[in-house]
C-alpha cells in the first residue's frame, strides 16, 4: 500500500503556509508554528495545532515548576511555606518564571486562532474569565470541528 500525503501519513504531509491552519499537524510542526506565529491573533489554528501546543506547554511548564523542588533548590515546609535553599532554587525558579511569562502571548494567540477556526470571534476568550464554567466552555469550543465560515478571519494580503 503506497503512502501519500492524502492517506493520513503525517510523516509525508506537507505543511501549508503559515497563514493557513495545518490540519493533522504532528507535534513538532505544531510547536514550530505556534512559535513562528508568536503574537499573531489573526488567521486560524487547527485542533491539532492547538492541542499539541496545550500538551507541550503543560508538560514543559509542569517539569520546570517541579524541578526546583525535586532538586531541593526549593523546599516546601510542613506549614506549606516555601524556602529557597540556595542558588539552584533561584535559577530554576527563574527559568520557570521566564517560561511562564514567555508563553502567555503565544498561548492566547493560538487560542484566538483556534476560536477563529470554529468561526467564532477571538473575544470568546473572555468567557474563560467566568469561574468554573468559562474554562469548560472554552474547552468545548476548542474541541469542535473547523467551520468553513472561519476563513473570514484570514488576513488577505494583496501585493501590488
N, C-alpha and C positions, 0 to 999 in steps of 0.2 A: 504494500500500500504506500503510495508516494505521499510525501508530506508537502503541503503547500501552505502559504500564509493564511489561506481561507479555511483550512481544515482545523484551525484552533491550536496549531502547534505554536506556542508562544516563542520558541527559540528562533523561528524563522519569520515572525511577524515584523513588519516594517513599521517603525514609529511614524505617526503622522506629524505634520508640522506642529510647532508649539502652540499655535493659535487654535488648534483643534483638539478635542478630547481624544485620549488614547484608550479605546475600549479594549478590555482584556490585557491591560498593561501588566507586565511582570514587575516584581518588587523593585529591582534596580532601576528600571526605566521610570517607574512611578516616582521614586525618590529623587532621581535626577531632574525630572520635570518640575517637581514642587520647588526645588532649589533654583532651577533655571527661571521659574516664574515667581520668584520670592515674594514680591509685593504686587502681583498682577491680580486685580479684582474683577477684571472683565473677562469674558470668554466662559468656557465650560470645562469641567473636570469629570471624567468618568467615575463610576463606582469604584473600579479597581484602583485608579489613581488616588482617590480619596482614602479608601480603606487601607491600602498598603501604607500610605503616609501615616494614618492614625496608629496602625500597628507599630511601625518603625519608631515613631516619636514616643509612643508609650513605653516600648521596650528600652530604648536608649535613655529616656528620662528616668525610668524606674531604676535602671542599672546605675546611672550616675547619682541618683538620690541615695541608693543603698551603699555605694562604695565607701563613703566616709565612715559609716557605722561598721561595715564589715571589716574595714582595715583598722578599726579602733582609733580613727582620726577624730571621730566624734563619738562620745559615749552618752547613751541615754540612761539617766539615773532612775532609781526606783520611783521617785516622785513625778516622773515624766519630763523633768527638765533635761536639757542637753548641755554637755560640757565639751568644748573643743579641747582635745588633748595634745595638740601640737600643730606644727606647720602643715602636716599632711591633711588634717581636717580642714584647715583653712583653704588649702589648694584644691582639694576635691570638692569642697562645698562651693568654692568659686567657679569651678568648671561646671558644676550642675547649674549654678545661677546663670552663667553665660548661655548654656544650652537652653534653659527655660525662657530667658528673655529673647534669645535669638530665634526661637521657633514660634513665638506668638504671632508675628505677622504672616509667615507662610501658612500657618495652621488656619488662621482666619481667612486668608486669601483662597486656599484650596476649598474651604467650607463654602465660601460665597460662590466659587466657580461650580461646586457640586450642586448647590441650590439652583444655579442658573441652568444646569443640565437637566434639572427636573422641571424647568420652565417656571421658576419662582424667583422673585426679586431677592437680592442679597440682603435686604432689610429683614428677611425672615430670621436672620441670625440673631436678632434681638429677642426672639421668643425664648432663646436659651437663658435669658435673664430671669425668667419666671421660675422660682424654686420648684424642684421636683418634676413638674410637668414639662417645663420648657426643654430641658435636655432630652427627655423622652420623645417629644415631638420632633426635635432636630434629628434624632436617630432614625425615626420613622421616615422623615423626609429624605435623608441621605441614602437610605437603602432602596428607595423607589427606583424604578426603571427610568431611563432617559426619555425625554419627550421631545418630539420634533420642534415644538414651539420654542425650545431653549436656544435655538440658533439666533433668536433676536438679540441675545446678549453677546454675540460675537462681534468684535470690532472689525469693520471692513476698512482696510487701508487702501486708498487709491493713490497710485504713484504716477504723477503726470509731470 
